[in-house]
Amino acid sequence: MYYVGDHGGAEAMLANLHGSAQAERRAQADPGQLSCGTRRKASRTRAAGDVVNGGYMDHHVAYSLGAAMSRWQTL
């Protein structure tokens, strides 16, 4: 959805994913990446903060945050 230009739809789909804490945290890390594509600084900062402070971190979540933050440098 994101790559065909439906940024809002992609974010909404990921925001509605629920499951184990692990799966939910991984899904929440992706909106940080998606928000940076739409240049909404407040949204991406809030999303990243929620993930970092969410109490769960693995290499998937860390990678998603790192990818999002590296993209922010180009905006």
CHARMM internal coordinates of N, CA and C (Angstrom, degrees):
IC EDIT
DIST 1 N 1 CA 1.4479
DIST 1 CA 1 C 1.5307
ANGL 1 N 1 CA 1 C 110.39
DIST 1 C 2 N 1.3143
ANGL 1 CA 1 C 2 N 115.70
DIHE 1 N 1 CA 1 C 2 N -45.09
DIST 2 N 2 CA 1.4601
ANGL 1 C 2 N 2 CA 120.15
DIHE 1 CA 1 C 2 N 2 CA -178.10
DIST 2 CA 2 C 1.5244
ANGL 2 N 2 CA 2 C 111.21
DIHE 1 C 2 N 2 CA 2 C -61.66
DIST 2 C 3 N 1.3281
ANGL 2 CA 2 C 3 N 115.98
DIHE 2 N 2 CA 2 C 3 N -45.32
DIST 3 N 3 CA 1.4592
ANGL 2 C 3 N 3 CA 120.09
DIHE 2 CA 2 C 3 N 3 CA -173.66
DIST 3 CA 3 C 1.5243
ANGL 3 N 3 CA 3 C 113.87
DIHE 2 C 3 N 3 CA 3 C -74.81
DIST 3 C 4 N 1.3122
ANGL 3 CA 3 C 4 N 118.06
DIHE 3 N 3 CA 3 C 4 N -13.62
DIST 4 N 4 CA 1.4624
ANGL 3 C 4 N 4 CA 119.89
DIHE 3 CA 3 C 4 N 4 CA 173.96
DIST 4 CA 4 C 1.5270
ANGL 4 N 4 CA 4 C 110.99
DIHE 3 C 4 N 4 CA 4 C -98.42
DIST 4 C 5 N 1.3135
ANGL 4 CA 4 C 5 N 116.55
DIHE 4 N 4 CA 4 C 5 N 8.37
DIST 5 N 5 CA 1.4587
ANGL 4 C 5 N 5 CA 121.28
DIHE 4 CA 4 C 5 N 5 CA 173.44
DIST 5 CA 5 C 1.5113
ANGL 5 N 5 CA 5 C 116.80
DIHE 4 C 5 N 5 CA 5 C 100.71
DIST 5 C 6 N 1.3202
ANGL 5 CA 5 C 6 N 117.89
DIHE 5 N 5 CA 5 C 6 N -0.23
DIST 6 N 6 CA 1.4650
ANGL 5 C 6 N 6 CA 120.38
DIHE 5 CA 5 C 6 N 6 CA -179.92
DIST 6 CA 6 C 1.5334
ANGL 6 N 6 CA 6 C 109.20
DIHE 5 C 6 N 6 CA 6 C -92.90
DIST 6 C 7 N 1.3165
ANGL 6 CA 6 C 7 N 116.33
DIHE 6 N 6 CA 6 C 7 N 70.43
DIST 7 N 7 CA 1.4635
ANGL 6 C 7 N 7 CA 121.77
DIHE 6 CA 6 C 7 N 7 CA -176.91
DIST 7 CA 7 C 1.5230
ANGL 7 N 7 CA 7 C 111.72
DIHE 6 C 7 N 7 CA 7 C -62.54
DIST 7 C 8 N 1.3166
ANGL 7 CA 7 C 8 N 116.62
DIHE 7 N 7 CA 7 C 8 N -45.53
DIST 8 N 8 CA 1.4609
ANGL 7 C 8 N 8 CA 120.58
DIHE 7 CA 7 C 8 N 8 CA -179.59
DIST 8 CA 8 C 1.5132
ANGL 8 N 8 CA 8 C 112.22
DIHE 7 C 8 N 8 CA 8 C -63.12
DIST 8 C 9 N 1.3204
ANGL 8 CA 8 C 9 N 116.50
DIHE 8 N 8 CA 8 C 9 N -42.12
DIST 9 N 9 CA 1.4559
ANGL 8 C 9 N 9 CA 120.66
DIHE 8 CA 8 C 9 N 9 CA 178.52
DIST 9 CA 9 C 1.5174
ANGL 9 N 9 CA 9 C 111.97
DIHE 8 C 9 N 9 CA 9 C -63.70
DIST 9 C 10 N 1.3234
ANGL 9 CA 9 C 10 N 116.93
DIHE 9 N 9 CA 9 C 10 N -40.09
DIST 10 N 10 CA 1.4669
ANGL 9 C 10 N 10 CA 121.00
DIHE 9 CA 9 C 10 N 10 CA 178.65
DIST 10 CA 10 C 1.5223
ANGL 10 N 10 CA 10 C 110.74
DIHE 9 C 10 N 10 CA 10 C -64.81
DIST 10 C 11 N 1.3233
ANGL 10 CA 10 C 11 N 116.34
DIHE 10 N 10 CA 10 C 11 N -44.03
DIST 11 N 11 CA 1.4666
ANGL 10 C 11 N 11 CA 119.76
DIHE 10 CA 10 C 11 N 11 CA 179.01
DIST 11 CA 11 C 1.5281
ANGL 11 N 11 CA 11 C 111.00
DIHE 10 C 11 N 11 CA 11 C -64.15
DIST 11 C 12 N 1.3308
ANGL 11 CA 11 C 12 N 117.01
DIHE 11 N 11 CA 11 C 12 N -42.18
DIST 12 N 12 CA 1.4678
ANGL 11 C 12 N 12 CA 120.31
DIHE 11 CA 11 C 12 N 12 CA -179.69
DIST 12 CA 12 C 1.5233
ANGL 12 N 12 CA 12 C 111.12
DIHE 11 C 12 N 12 CA 12 C -63.91
DIST 12 C 13 N 1.3288
ANGL 12 CA 12 C 13 N 117.36
DIHE 12 N 12 CA 12 C 13 N -41.00
DIST 13 N 13 CA 1.4535
ANGL 12 C 13 N 13 CA 120.54
DIHE 12 CA 12 C 13 N 13 CA 179.50
DIST 13 CA 13 C 1.5313
ANGL 13 N 13 CA 13 C 110.66
DIHE 12 C 13 N 13 CA 13 C -62.94
DIST 13 C 14 N 1.3195
ANGL 13 CA 13 C 14 N 117.25
DIHE 13 N 13 CA 13 C 14 N -46.11
DIST 14 N 14 CA 1.4580
ANGL 13 C 14 N 14 CA 120.19
DIHE 13 CA 13 C 14 N 14 CA -179.72
DIST 14 CA 14 C 1.5216
ANGL 14 N 14 CA 14 C 112.10
DIHE 13 C 14 N 14 CA 14 C -67.39
DIST 14 C 15 N 1.3321
ANGL 14 CA 14 C 15 N 116.78
DIHE 14 N 14 CA 14 C 15 N -35.22
DIST 15 N 15 CA 1.4613
ANGL 14 C 15 N 15 CA 120.30
DIHE 14 CA 14 C 15 N 15 CA -179.94
DIST 15 CA 15 C 1.5249
ANGL 15 N 15 CA 15 C 111.59
DIHE 14 C 15 N 15 CA 15 C -66.25
DIST 15 C 16 N 1.3194
ANGL 15 CA 15 C 16 N 117.06
DIHE 15 N 15 CA 15 C 16 N -25.77
DIST 16 N 16 CA 1.4603
ANGL 15 C 16 N 16 CA 120.88
DIHE 15 CA 15 C 16 N 16 CA -177.97
DIST 16 CA 16 C 1.5209
ANGL 16 N 16 CA 16 C 114.00
DIHE 15 C 16 N 16 CA 16 C -93.57
DIST 16 C 17 N 1.3225
ANGL 16 CA 16 C 17 N 117.92
DIHE 16 N 16 CA 16 C 17 N 2.64
DIST 17 N 17 CA 1.4580
ANGL 16 C 17 N 17 CA 120.12
DIHE 16 CA 16 C 17 N 17 CA 177.04
DIST 17 CA 17 C 1.5221
ANGL 17 N 17 CA 17 C 109.46
DIHE 16 C 17 N 17 CA 17 C -75.66
DIST 17 C 18 N 1.3088
ANGL 17 CA 17 C 18 N 116.19
DIHE 17 N 17 CA 17 C 18 N 131.96
DIST 18 N 18 CA 1.4553
ANGL 17 C 18 N 18 CA 121.05
DIHE 17 CA 17 C 18 N 18 CA 178.28
DIST 18 CA 18 C 1.5174
ANGL 18 N 18 CA 18 C 108.70
DIHE 17 C 18 N 18 CA 18 C -136.00
DIST 18 C 19 N 1.2777
ANGL 18 CA 18 C 19 N 115.68
DIHE 18 N 18 CA 18 C 19 N 147.41
DIST 19 N 19 CA 1.4589
ANGL 18 C 19 N 19 CA 120.72
DIHE 18 CA 18 C 19 N 19 CA 179.36
DIST 19 CA 19 C 1.5049
ANGL 19 N 19 CA 19 C 108.96
DIHE 18 C 19 N 19 CA 19 C 175.63
DIST 19 C 20 N 1.3003
ANGL 19 CA 19 C 20 N 115.88
DIHE 19 N 19 CA 19 C 20 N -142.63
DIST 20 N 20 CA 1.4563
ANGL 19 C 20 N 20 CA 119.81
DIHE 19 CA 19 C 20 N 20 CA 179.10
DIST 20 CA 20 C 1.5249
ANGL 20 N 20 CA 20 C 109.40
DIHE 19 C 20 N 20 CA 20 C -63.91
DIST 20 C 21 N 1.2956
ANGL 20 CA 20 C 21 N 116.40
DIHE 20 N 20 CA 20 C 21 N 159.79
DIST 21 N 21 CA 1.4687
ANGL 20 C 21 N 21 CA 120.54
DIHE 20 CA 20 C 21 N 21 CA 178.82
DIST 21 CA 21 C 1.5251
ANGL 21 N 21 CA 21 C 110.00
DIHE 20 C 21 N 21 CA 21 C -56.76
DIST 21 C 22 N 1.3091
ANGL 21 CA 21 C 22 N 116.30
DIHE 21 N 21 CA 21 C 22 N -38.54
DIST 22 N 22 CA 1.4600
ANGL 21 C 22 N 22 CA 121.03
DIHE 21 CA 21 C 22 N 22 CA -179.52
DIST 22 CA 22 C 1.5354
ANGL 22 N 22 CA 22 C 110.83
DIHE 21 C 22 N 22 CA 22 C -63.45
DIST 22 C 23 N 1.3062
ANGL 22 CA 22 C 23 N 116.99
DIHE 22 N 22 CA 22 C 23 N -51.56
DIST 23 N 23 CA 1.4664
ANGL 22 C 23 N 23 CA 120.76
DIHE 22 CA 22 C 23 N 23 CA -178.71
DIST 23 CA 23 C 1.5202
ANGL 23 N 23 CA 23 C 111.43
DIHE 22 C 23 N 23 CA 23 C -65.14
DIST 23 C 24 N 1.3143
ANGL 23 CA 23 C 24 N 116.81
DIHE 23 N 23 CA 23 C 24 N -39.30
DIST 24 N 24 CA 1.4546
ANGL 23 C 24 N 24 CA 120.67
DIHE 23 CA 23 C 24 N 24 CA -179.70
DIST 24 CA 24 C 1.5281
ANGL 24 N 24 CA 24 C 111.12
DIHE 23 C 24 N 24 CA 24 C -65.67
DIST 24 C 25 N 1.3085
ANGL 24 CA 24 C 25 N 116.89
DIHE 24 N 24 CA 24 C 25 N -42.78
DIST 25 N 25 CA 1.4647
ANGL 24 C 25 N 25 CA 120.40
DIHE 24 CA 24 C 25 N 25 CA -179.91
DIST 25 CA 25 C 1.5208
ANGL 25 N 25 CA 25 C 110.58
DIHE 24 C 25 N 25 CA 25 C -66.00
DIST 25 C 26 N 1.3202
ANGL 25 CA 25 C 26 N 117.37
DIHE 25 N 25 CA 25 C 26 N -38.85
DIST 26 N 26 CA 1.4649
ANGL 25 C 26 N 26 CA 120.11
DIHE 25 CA 25 C 26 N 26 CA 177.36
DIST 26 CA 26 C 1.5241
ANGL 26 N 26 CA 26 C 110.61
DIHE 25 C 26 N 26 CA 26 C -64.09
DIST 26 C 27 N 1.3142
ANGL 26 CA 26 C 27 N 117.18
DIHE 26 N 26 CA 26 C 27 N -41.32
DIST 27 N 27 CA 1.4645
ANGL 26 C 27 N 27 CA 120.80
DIHE 26 CA 26 C 27 N 27 CA 178.58
DIST 27 CA 27 C 1.5199
ANGL 27 N 27 CA 27 C 110.86
DIHE 26 C 27 N 27 CA 27 C -65.85
DIST 27 C 28 N 1.3168
ANGL 27 CA 27 C 28 N 117.24
DIHE 27 N 27 CA 27 C 28 N -37.19
DIST 28 N 28 CA 1.4588
ANGL 27 C 28 N 28 CA 120.88
DIHE 27 CA 27 C 28 N 28 CA -179.80
DIST 28 CA 28 C 1.5192
ANGL 28 N 28 CA 28 C 111.73
DIHE 27 C 28 N 28 CA 28 C -70.09
DIST 28 C 29 N 1.3071
ANGL 28 CA 28 C 29 N 117.68
DIHE 28 N 28 CA 28 C 29 N -24.20
DIST 29 N 29 CA 1.4634
ANGL 28 C 29 N 29 CA 119.74
DIHE 28 CA 28 C 29 N 29 CA 178.95
DIST 29 CA 29 C 1.5235
ANGL 29 N 29 CA 29 C 110.73
DIHE 28 C 29 N 29 CA 29 C -70.59
DIST 29 C 30 N 1.3116
ANGL 29 CA 29 C 30 N 118.44
DIHE 29 N 29 CA 29 C 30 N -31.48
DIST 30 N 30 CA 1.4504
ANGL 29 C 30 N 30 CA 121.08
DIHE 29 CA 29 C 30 N 30 CA -178.18
DIST 30 CA 30 C 1.5199
ANGL 30 N 30 CA 30 C 114.88
DIHE 29 C 30 N 30 CA 30 C -66.90
DIST 30 C 31 N 1.3373
ANGL 30 CA 30 C 31 N 120.47
DIHE 30 N 30 CA 30 C 31 N -36.40
DIST 31 N 31 CA 1.4611
ANGL 30 C 31 N 31 CA 117.94
DIHE 30 CA 30 C 31 N 31 CA 176.93
DIST 31 CA 31 C 1.5310
ANGL 31 N 31 CA 31 C 113.33
DIHE 30 C 31 N 31 CA 31 C -59.53
DIST 31 C 32 N 1.3302
ANGL 31 CA 31 C 32 N 117.07
DIHE 31 N 31 CA 31 C 32 N -25.89
DIST 32 N 32 CA 1.4634
ANGL 31 C 32 N 32 CA 118.85
DIHE 31 CA 31 C 32 N 32 CA 174.08
DIST 32 CA 32 C 1.5122
ANGL 32 N 32 CA 32 C 110.87
DIHE 31 C 32 N 32 CA 32 C -59.72
DIST 32 C 33 N 1.3235
ANGL 32 CA 32 C 33 N 116.50
DIHE 32 N 32 CA 32 C 33 N -42.15
DIST 33 N 33 CA 1.4597
ANGL 32 C 33 N 33 CA 120.70
DIHE 32 CA 32 C 33 N 33 CA 177.40
DIST 33 CA 33 C 1.5226
ANGL 33 N 33 CA 33 C 110.88
DIHE 32 C 33 N 33 CA 33 C -68.77
DIST 33 C 34 N 1.3330
ANGL 33 CA 33 C 34 N 116.13
DIHE 33 N 33 CA 33 C 34 N -43.48
DIST 34 N 34 CA 1.4539
ANGL 33 C 34 N 34 CA 119.74
DIHE 33 CA 33 C 34 N 34 CA -177.04
DIST 34 CA 34 C 1.5181
ANGL 34 N 34 CA 34 C 111.63
DIHE 33 C 34 N 34 CA 34 C -66.44
DIST 34 C 35 N 1.3158
ANGL 34 CA 34 C 35 N 117.28
DIHE 34 N 34 CA 34 C 35 N -38.69
DIST 35 N 35 CA 1.4619
ANGL 34 C 35 N 35 CA 120.12
DIHE 34 CA 34 C 35 N 35 CA -179.72
DIST 35 CA 35 C 1.5132
ANGL 35 N 35 CA 35 C 111.99
DIHE 34 C 35 N 35 CA 35 C -65.29
DIST 35 C 36 N 1.3274
ANGL 35 CA 35 C 36 N 117.04
DIHE 35 N 35 CA 35 C 36 N -32.35
DIST 36 N 36 CA 1.4547
ANGL 35 C 36 N 36 CA 117.53
DIHE 35 CA 35 C 36 N 36 CA -178.29
DIST 36 CA 36 C 1.5205
ANGL 36 N 36 CA 36 C 110.12
DIHE 35 C 36 N 36 CA 36 C -68.09
DIST 36 C 37 N 1.3361
ANGL 36 CA 36 C 37 N 117.88
DIHE 36 N 36 CA 36 C 37 N -24.20
DIST 37 N 37 CA 1.4522
ANGL 36 C 37 N 37 CA 120.44
DIHE 36 CA 36 C 37 N 37 CA 176.47
DIST 37 CA 37 C 1.5154
ANGL 37 N 37 CA 37 C 112.74
DIHE 36 C 37 N 37 CA 37 C -70.36
DIST 37 C 38 N 1.3160
ANGL 37 CA 37 C 38 N 116.85
DIHE 37 N 37 CA 37 C 38 N -23.52
DIST 38 N 38 CA 1.4611
ANGL 37 C 38 N 38 CA 120.72
DIHE 37 CA 37 C 38 N 38 CA -179.44
DIST 38 CA 38 C 1.5228
ANGL 38 N 38 CA 38 C 111.92
DIHE 37 C 38 N 38 CA 38 C -98.97
DIST 38 C 39 N 1.3084
ANGL 38 CA 38 C 39 N 116.80
DIHE 38 N 38 CA 38 C 39 N 1.52
DIST 39 N 39 CA 1.4802
ANGL 38 C 39 N 39 CA 122.74
DIHE 38 CA 38 C 39 N 39 CA 175.60
DIST 39 CA 39 C 1.5257
ANGL 39 N 39 CA 39 C 114.49
DIHE 38 C 39 N 39 CA 39 C 64.15
DIST 39 C 40 N 1.3049
ANGL 39 CA 39 C 40 N 118.25
DIHE 39 N 39 CA 39 C 40 N 27.17
DIST 40 N 40 CA 1.4671
ANGL 39 C 40 N 40 CA 121.06
DIHE 39 CA 39 C 40 N 40 CA 177.76
DIST 40 CA 40 C 1.5172
ANGL 40 N 40 CA 40 C 108.53
DIHE 39 C 40 N 40 CA 40 C -94.42
DIST 40 C 41 N 1.3106
ANGL 40 CA 40 C 41 N 115.71
DIHE 40 N 40 CA 40 C 41 N 92.92
DIST 41 N 41 CA 1.4609
ANGL 40 C 41 N 41 CA 121.35
DIHE 40 CA 40 C 41 N 41 CA -174.21
DIST 41 CA 41 C 1.5189
ANGL 41 N 41 CA 41 C 112.55
DIHE 40 C 41 N 41 CA 41 C -59.45
DIST 41 C 42 N 1.3156
ANGL 41 CA 41 C 42 N 118.33
DIHE 41 N 41 CA 41 C 42 N -45.95
DIST 42 N 42 CA 1.4655
ANGL 41 C 42 N 42 CA 120.51
DIHE 41 CA 41 C 42 N 42 CA -178.32
DIST 42 CA 42 C 1.5235
ANGL 42 N 42 CA 42 C 110.79
DIHE 41 C 42 N 42 CA 42 C -62.30
DIST 42 C 43 N 1.3175
ANGL 42 CA 42 C 43 N 116.84
DIHE 42 N 42 CA 42 C 43 N -40.90
DIST 43 N 43 CA 1.4633
ANGL 42 C 43 N 43 CA 121.36
DIHE 42 CA 42 C 43 N 43 CA -179.39
DIST 43 CA 43 C 1.5154
ANGL 43 N 43 CA 43 C 111.38
DIHE 42 C 43 N 43 CA 43 C -65.70
DIST 43 C 44 N 1.3161
ANGL 43 CA 43 C 44 N 117.15
DIHE 43 N 43 CA 43 C 44 N -46.58
DIST 44 N 44 CA 1.4714
ANGL 43 C 44 N 44 CA 119.57
DIHE 43 CA 43 C 44 N 44 CA -178.07
DIST 44 CA 44 C 1.5180
ANGL 44 N 44 CA 44 C 111.25
DIHE 43 C 44 N 44 CA 44 C -69.08
DIST 44 C 45 N 1.3176
ANGL 44 CA 44 C 45 N 118.22
DIHE 44 N 44 CA 44 C 45 N -35.74
DIST 45 N 45 CA 1.4581
ANGL 44 C 45 N 45 CA 121.13
DIHE 44 CA 44 C 45 N 45 CA 178.60
DIST 45 CA 45 C 1.5222
ANGL 45 N 45 CA 45 C 110.82
DIHE 44 C 45 N 45 CA 45 C -66.73
DIST 45 C 46 N 1.3188
ANGL 45 CA 45 C 46 N 116.30
DIHE 45 N 45 CA 45 C 46 N -43.04
DIST 46 N 46 CA 1.4603
ANGL 45 C 46 N 46 CA 120.97
DIHE 45 CA 45 C 46 N 46 CA 178.35
DIST 46 CA 46 C 1.5342
ANGL 46 N 46 CA 46 C 110.49
DIHE 45 C 46 N 46 CA 46 C -64.30
DIST 46 C 47 N 1.3224
ANGL 46 CA 46 C 47 N 117.27
DIHE 46 N 46 CA 46 C 47 N -44.33
DIST 47 N 47 CA 1.4643
ANGL 46 C 47 N 47 CA 121.34
DIHE 46 CA 46 C 47 N 47 CA -179.52
DIST 47 CA 47 C 1.5258
ANGL 47 N 47 CA 47 C 110.68
DIHE 46 C 47 N 47 CA 47 C -61.65
DIST 47 C 48 N 1.3135
ANGL 47 CA 47 C 48 N 117.24
DIHE 47 N 47 CA 47 C 48 N -44.26
DIST 48 N 48 CA 1.4646
ANGL 47 C 48 N 48 CA 120.58
DIHE 47 CA 47 C 48 N 48 CA 179.42
DIST 48 CA 48 C 1.5217
ANGL 48 N 48 CA 48 C 110.64
DIHE 47 C 48 N 48 CA 48 C -64.72
DIST 48 C 49 N 1.3211
ANGL 48 CA 48 C 49 N 117.53
DIHE 48 N 48 CA 48 C 49 N -42.55
DIST 49 N 49 CA 1.4641
ANGL 48 C 49 N 49 CA 121.27
DIHE 48 CA 48 C 49 N 49 CA 178.81
DIST 49 CA 49 C 1.5152
ANGL 49 N 49 CA 49 C 112.05
DIHE 48 C 49 N 49 CA 49 C -62.53
DIST 49 C 50 N 1.3337
ANGL 49 CA 49 C 50 N 116.57
DIHE 49 N 49 CA 49 C 50 N -40.19
DIST 50 N 50 CA 1.4629
ANGL 49 C 50 N 50 CA 120.11
DIHE 49 CA 49 C 50 N 50 CA 177.89
DIST 50 CA 50 C 1.5161
ANGL 50 N 50 CA 50 C 111.33
DIHE 49 C 50 N 50 CA 50 C -62.39
DIST 50 C 51 N 1.3192
ANGL 50 CA 50 C 51 N 116.87
DIHE 50 N 50 CA 50 C 51 N -40.24
DIST 51 N 51 CA 1.4615
ANGL 50 C 51 N 51 CA 120.72
DIHE 50 CA 50 C 51 N 51 CA -179.59
DIST 51 CA 51 C 1.5241
ANGL 51 N 51 CA 51 C 110.52
DIHE 50 C 51 N 51 CA 51 C -69.26
DIST 51 C 52 N 1.3184
ANGL 51 CA 51 C 52 N 116.88
DIHE 51 N 51 CA 51 C 52 N -46.71
DIST 52 N 52 CA 1.4736
ANGL 51 C 52 N 52 CA 121.06
DIHE 51 CA 51 C 52 N 52 CA -178.54
DIST 52 CA 52 C 1.5269
ANGL 52 N 52 CA 52 C 110.71
DIHE 51 C 52 N 52 CA 52 C -61.45
DIST 52 C 53 N 1.3226
ANGL 52 CA 52 C 53 N 117.28
DIHE 52 N 52 CA 52 C 53 N -40.65
DIST 53 N 53 CA 1.4645
ANGL 52 C 53 N 53 CA 121.34
DIHE 52 CA 52 C 53 N 53 CA -177.04
DIST 53 CA 53 C 1.5246
ANGL 53 N 53 CA 53 C 113.64
DIHE 52 C 53 N 53 CA 53 C -90.03
DIST 53 C 54 N 1.3262
ANGL 53 CA 53 C 54 N 117.07
DIHE 53 N 53 CA 53 C 54 N 5.35
DIST 54 N 54 CA 1.4545
ANGL 53 C 54 N 54 CA 121.48
DIHE 53 CA 53 C 54 N 54 CA -174.48
DIST 54 CA 54 C 1.5105
ANGL 54 N 54 CA 54 C 115.92
DIHE 53 C 54 N 54 CA 54 C -77.30
DIST 54 C 55 N 1.3184
ANGL 54 CA 54 C 55 N 118.71
DIHE 54 N 54 CA 54 C 55 N -9.01
DIST 55 N 55 CA 1.4515
ANGL 54 C 55 N 55 CA 120.49
DIHE 54 CA 54 C 55 N 55 CA 175.81
DIST 55 CA 55 C 1.5142
ANGL 55 N 55 CA 55 C 115.44
DIHE 54 C 55 N 55 CA 55 C 90.38
DIST 55 C 56 N 1.3319
ANGL 55 CA 55 C 56 N 118.38
DIHE 55 N 55 CA 55 C 56 N -3.22
DIST 56 N 56 CA 1.4636
ANGL 55 C 56 N 56 CA 120.22
DIHE 55 CA 55 C 56 N 56 CA 178.07
DIST 56 CA 56 C 1.5220
ANGL 56 N 56 CA 56 C 108.26
DIHE 55 C 56 N 56 CA 56 C -130.58
DIST 56 C 57 N 1.3274
ANGL 56 CA 56 C 57 N 116.02
DIHE 56 N 56 CA 56 C 57 N 132.55
DIST 57 N 57 CA 1.4559
ANGL 56 C 57 N 57 CA 120.23
DIHE 56 CA 56 C 57 N 57 CA 177.84
DIST 57 CA 57 C 1.5171
ANGL 57 N 57 CA 57 C 107.98
DIHE 56 C 57 N 57 CA 57 C -145.89
DIST 57 C 58 N 1.3234
ANGL 57 CA 57 C 58 N 115.96
DIHE 57 N 57 CA 57 C 58 N 128.37
DIST 58 N 58 CA 1.4510
ANGL 57 C 58 N 58 CA 120.64
DIHE 57 CA 57 C 58 N 58 CA 170.06
DIST 58 CA 58 C 1.5276
ANGL 58 N 58 CA 58 C 107.39
DIHE 57 C 58 N 58 CA 58 C -135.18
DIST 58 C 59 N 1.3191
ANGL 58 CA 58 C 59 N 117.12
DIHE 58 N 58 CA 58 C 59 N -175.21
DIST 59 N 59 CA 1.4536
ANGL 58 C 59 N 59 CA 119.29
DIHE 58 CA 58 C 59 N 59 CA -175.77
DIST 59 CA 59 C 1.5333
ANGL 59 N 59 CA 59 C 112.64
DIHE 58 C 59 N 59 CA 59 C -67.81
DIST 59 C 60 N 1.3140
ANGL 59 CA 59 C 60 N 118.79
DIHE 59 N 59 CA 59 C 60 N -26.70
DIST 60 N 60 CA 1.4623
ANGL 59 C 60 N 60 CA 121.15
DIHE 59 CA 59 C 60 N 60 CA 177.17
DIST 60 CA 60 C 1.5254
ANGL 60 N 60 CA 60 C 110.64
DIHE 59 C 60 N 60 CA 60 C -69.17
DIST 60 C 61 N 1.3219
ANGL 60 CA 60 C 61 N 115.39
DIHE 60 N 60 CA 60 C 61 N -45.57
DIST 61 N 61 CA 1.4627
ANGL 60 C 61 N 61 CA 120.61
DIHE 60 CA 60 C 61 N 61 CA 179.95
DIST 61 CA 61 C 1.5274
ANGL 61 N 61 CA 61 C 109.76
DIHE 60 C 61 N 61 CA 61 C -65.86
DIST 61 C 62 N 1.3193
ANGL 61 CA 61 C 62 N 117.03
DIHE 61 N 61 CA 61 C 62 N -44.77
DIST 62 N 62 CA 1.4674
ANGL 61 C 62 N 62 CA 120.92
DIHE 61 CA 61 C 62 N 62 CA 179.86
DIST 62 CA 62 C 1.5225
ANGL 62 N 62 CA 62 C 111.29
DIHE 61 C 62 N 62 CA 62 C -61.62
DIST 62 C 63 N 1.3332
ANGL 62 CA 62 C 63 N 116.47
DIHE 62 N 62 CA 62 C 63 N -41.47
DIST 63 N 63 CA 1.4646
ANGL 62 C 63 N 63 CA 120.13
DIHE 62 CA 62 C 63 N 63 CA 179.06
DIST 63 CA 63 C 1.5248
ANGL 63 N 63 CA 63 C 110.71
DIHE 62 C 63 N 63 CA 63 C -63.39
DIST 63 C 64 N 1.3219
ANGL 63 CA 63 C 64 N 117.42
DIHE 63 N 63 CA 63 C 64 N -44.55
DIST 64 N 64 CA 1.4632
ANGL 63 C 64 N 64 CA 120.86
DIHE 63 CA 63 C 64 N 64 CA 179.77
DIST 64 CA 64 C 1.5238
ANGL 64 N 64 CA 64 C 111.20
DIHE 63 C 64 N 64 CA 64 C -60.75
DIST 64 C 65 N 1.3244
ANGL 64 CA 64 C 65 N 116.34
DIHE 64 N 64 CA 64 C 65 N -43.03
DIST 65 N 65 CA 1.4723
ANGL 64 C 65 N 65 CA 119.57
DIHE 64 CA 64 C 65 N 65 CA 177.77
DIST 65 CA 65 C 1.5149
ANGL 65 N 65 CA 65 C 111.05
DIHE 64 C 65 N 65 CA 65 C -63.58
DIST 65 C 66 N 1.3238
ANGL 65 CA 65 C 66 N 116.70
DIHE 65 N 65 CA 65 C 66 N -43.73
DIST 66 N 66 CA 1.4559
ANGL 65 C 66 N 66 CA 120.84
DIHE 65 CA 65 C 66 N 66 CA 179.66
DIST 66 CA 66 C 1.5219
ANGL 66 N 66 CA 66 C 111.56
DIHE 65 C 66 N 66 CA 66 C -62.79
DIST 66 C 67 N 1.3236
ANGL 66 CA 66 C 67 N 116.90
DIHE 66 N 66 CA 66 C 67 N -41.73
DIST 67 N 67 CA 1.4588
ANGL 66 C 67 N 67 CA 120.90
DIHE 66 CA 66 C 67 N 67 CA 178.95
DIST 67 CA 67 C 1.5156
ANGL 67 N 67 CA 67 C 110.52
DIHE 66 C 67 N 67 CA 67 C -63.96
DIST 67 C 68 N 1.3284
ANGL 67 CA 67 C 68 N 117.41
DIHE 67 N 67 CA 67 C 68 N -42.89
DIST 68 N 68 CA 1.4543
ANGL 67 C 68 N 68 CA 120.62
DIHE 67 CA 67 C 68 N 68 CA 179.07
DIST 68 CA 68 C 1.5249
ANGL 68 N 68 CA 68 C 110.95
DIHE 67 C 68 N 68 CA 68 C -63.39
DIST 68 C 69 N 1.3121
ANGL 68 CA 68 C 69 N 116.26
DIHE 68 N 68 CA 68 C 69 N -46.40
DIST 69 N 69 CA 1.4671
ANGL 68 C 69 N 69 CA 119.41
DIHE 68 CA 68 C 69 N 69 CA -177.23
DIST 69 CA 69 C 1.5232
ANGL 69 N 69 CA 69 C 111.75
DIHE 68 C 69 N 69 CA 69 C -66.39
DIST 69 C 70 N 1.3253
ANGL 69 CA 69 C 70 N 117.81
DIHE 69 N 69 CA 69 C 70 N -34.57
DIST 70 N 70 CA 1.4585
ANGL 69 C 70 N 70 CA 119.40
DIHE 69 CA 69 C 70 N 70 CA 177.94
DIST 70 CA 70 C 1.5245
ANGL 70 N 70 CA 70 C 110.75
DIHE 69 C 70 N 70 CA 70 C -67.47
DIST 70 C 71 N 1.3357
ANGL 70 CA 70 C 71 N 116.85
DIHE 70 N 70 CA 70 C 71 N -34.54
DIST 71 N 71 CA 1.4584
ANGL 70 C 71 N 71 CA 119.95
DIHE 70 CA 70 C 71 N 71 CA 177.78
DIST 71 CA 71 C 1.5289
ANGL 71 N 71 CA 71 C 111.31
DIHE 70 C 71 N 71 CA 71 C -70.65
DIST 71 C 72 N 1.3308
ANGL 71 CA 71 C 72 N 117.01
DIHE 71 N 71 CA 71 C 72 N -31.22
DIST 72 N 72 CA 1.4677
ANGL 71 C 72 N 72 CA 119.79
DIHE 71 CA 71 C 72 N 72 CA -179.45
DIST 72 CA 72 C 1.5233
ANGL 72 N 72 CA 72 C 110.59
DIHE 71 C 72 N 72 CA 72 C -61.41
DIST 72 C 73 N 1.3140
ANGL 72 CA 72 C 73 N 117.23
DIHE 72 N 72 CA 72 C 73 N -28.19
DIST 73 N 73 CA 1.4604
ANGL 72 C 73 N 73 CA 120.80
DIHE 72 CA 72 C 73 N 73 CA -178.51
DIST 73 CA 73 C 1.5222
ANGL 73 N 73 CA 73 C 111.61
DIHE 72 C 73 N 73 CA 73 C -67.30
DIST 73 C 74 N 1.3382
ANGL 73 CA 73 C 74 N 117.03
DIHE 73 N 73 CA 73 C 74 N -21.38
DIST 74 N 74 CA 1.4586
ANGL 73 C 74 N 74 CA 120.20
DIHE 73 CA 73 C 74 N 74 CA -177.95
DIST 74 CA 74 C 1.5238
ANGL 74 N 74 CA 74 C 112.37
DIHE 73 C 74 N 74 CA 74 C -95.00
DIST 74 C 75 N 1.3145
ANGL 74 CA 74 C 75 N 118.47
DIHE 74 N 74 CA 74 C 75 N -4.95
DIST 75 N 75 CA 1.4793
ANGL 74 C 75 N 75 CA 120.36
DIHE 74 CA 74 C 75 N 75 CA -178.17
DIST 75 CA 75 C 1.5030
ANGL 75 N 75 CA 75 C 111.20
DIHE 74 C 75 N 75 CA 75 C -87.04
END
COOR INIT
IC SEED 1 N 1 CA 1 C
IC BUILD
